[in-house]
Amino acid sequence: MTLEILTPEKKLYSGEVYGVQLPGISGLFEVLNQHAPLVSALKKGNLKILKDNKNNFQNYSIQSGFVEVLNNKVTVLVEGAIEA
């Protein structure tokens, strides 16, 4: 699936991933390949990009924002983020 992480200033990440873990306002959740369509608010926390099904991942510390999952594409819109 395709993941894009966007802030008001720039595109932080764009590429093919195995999955992504996100800090939803009701708790942590994970999106994997062929996930059902979804729109959710995000709170400040850790976003974990799962690059493959092994132990290869990348972390970002994000501010609040939103995520949209549609047609095997995940778009994360956040106020700010830094690679952790």
Helices and strands as residue ranges (DSSP letters): E 2-6, E 11-16, E 19-24, E 27-32, E 38-42, E 45-50, E 57-62, E 65-70, E 73-78, E 81-83
